[in-house]
Amino acid sequence: MVVYLFLLLLAIASSGFLLGRFKARAAGVGQDVKMHSLDGYHGWFVAAWAGIPAVLLTLLWLLFQGPVIDWLLVGSLPANKVQAIDGGKLQLLVSQIKSVAAGNIFSQPEPFVVEAAERYNRWKDIASWSLFAVATVLALVGLLVARSRISPRFRARNGVETIMSGLMIACSVIAILTTLGIVVSLLYETLRFFDRVSVVEFFTGLNWEPQIPIREGQVTAGGAFGALPVFWGTMMIALIAMLVATPIGLFAAVYLTEYASARLRDVVKPLLEILAGIPTVVYGFFAVLTVAPAMRTFGEAIGLNIAPNSALAAGAVMGIMLIPFISSLSDDAINAVPQSLRDGSYGLGATKGETITKVLLPAALPGIMGGILLAVSRAIGETMIVVMAAGIIAALTLNPFEPVTTVTVQIVTLLIGDSEFDNPKTLAAFALGLVLFLATLVLNVIALRIVQKYREQYD
Amino acid sequence: MEHQVVEGSKPVTVPALDPTITARGVNVFYGDKQAIFDVDVDVPRNAITSFIGPSGCGKSTFLRCINRMNDTIPICTVTGDIRIDGEDIYDPRLDVVELRARVGMVFQKPNPFPKSIYENIAYGPRIHGLTRSKKELDELVEKCLEKAGLLKEVKDRMNEPGTGLSGGQQQRLCIARAIATRPEVILMDEPCSALDPIATAKVEELMEELKENYTIIIVTHSMQQAARVSQRTAFFHLGKLVENGDTRQIFTNPSDKRTQDYITGRFG
């Protein structure tokens, strides 16, 4: 039904475009006055007036139709059936009515339910048809009103531009509101979590055992929510990743910008960027199936005991994932150093190496730092590699050969499987998510500031 | 290529000059395109020689041959013979790093490093190991700033970034930086084109003083500047050296028609 309505509105808007353009063309012929706007603008103006208000009305209508009908439905139920029950049961009853209305009848519904279901269907039909009618009329009225305004002096171009800027504002507002909504819901669930578990325990506790009994008689650990080991694991894996990615990425960038011939650069740079296009899940099984066993065998050979899901394996593979990230940002930063500084240095008799270490890298350092910080924020937010390759047990250890767990891994494990939404195990995921969000937000803001500041330096 | 040169394009011989730099039959190519055609020129010691000519005539390209800066451009090839004090600077055994320490360069746009004023000057001496102690380095830095006439202006802010100076000060900083490596020759590639008249006057004054100890070559677009500061002038046109001689003679009594047209403003 709604799909047909949208198709109809589209058709009206399109014909509005044609009608508007046609009328504008006719109005321009044989007149001394020059048309203010091109014919096309008149067409778009009429189309926008025909389409946009009707679509907005339809969206608002659909948003409120459900709740209004529900409210009417509840009001129409026999009083003795409603008063006796509480909110949750009432919800159940309404759902039962709706499923009866949709034709899914289980067992023997009470007669008043069947009656209500019929009423419900009737109201829904009325609502749909009136929506159809109202929207169509609105579209046609919009079309006619807009078309009647067409004249040589009418500023259709300005009108279309205002409408376009309105549309763009609407799109950016949607993006911002969505972000805001996510943050608010994170915050809300986090507050609920901190109702049940103390903030101090969460940030300073050393024991992370979120498994708590959901059913009576279930045997689990006590349920402890000290997240410090989880944060530690995240930092350790990120640190290992950065230790791998930073030198390799940086040296690759220096080689590509300063040493490689143009031909080699044209080949190597895209190859390096392919590395950035590999899905992280592929890195994940590369870590689990290739890197971790290889490390284990190598460790045994030299007498080290390396766990199969060690922090080292996960961190190293994550580091490889970050190489193209760092190298391409450093590449940009080094390239942005003006040629005149290179000339100045060579002109004083500096070698290539001296020029790179003493002039280019210091000048590009802010940009490189920005790149590294962005990479760190990706490292701590990275999920798939660590879910596959890192451990699940939160351990507070300095040994990179031991398994550790990360914030993202814990969020995944906490939310997988059946669990009630109001128990601390589930809510802990939101608290972890909020911490992760804030950490990456701060890192990103700092990094972007640095990168921006340094961009201005040479302009 | 070699003898397409029109009459009068060979250097006019002026007596009594003790050349530091002698160039014979220099050709420069960018890929397949030839930028310099068979240039012969002598540059006298402890004097200012200016290279003039319209844009794209190859004067900067030729200048960059003298400290082999063209080596940094991969497609650029240089043939011919350029000697400084009799030493062939394109000899494969020659260390180009050493050459560039002996032949300093000042660029069109002031290009101080994004470091402090002190570090800008100390850069050259450090990489060439010219000083033994911190004290010696301090003295050298001070001496170079003094020579460049900048010491009074920056004495109290040696640790502030060199990029914070005004354009004219930056250019004198770059000159100070160039003389810190104790060169014999200083190449200046349009050193005043980004400066206002007052800063230009200061730089010209400085060049006048520096010529006592250094051989200076300046590429300039301004004929007044060439006439004011230089003792010798070489006029380049379309990659060829048209005329080369005493500055006064070039500007009062040029022997080639093209030189006359250029200096009287008929083209360029």
Interface residues (C-beta under 8 A of the other chain):
Chain A: S261 A262 P338 S340 L341 R342 D343 G344 S345 Y346 G347 L348 G349 A350 T351 E354 K358 V359 P362 A363 Q457
Chain B: N67 M69 T72 P74 V97 E98 L99 R100 A101 G104 M105 F107 K109 N111 P112 F113 P114 K115 Y123 G124 I127 H128 C174 R177 A178 T181
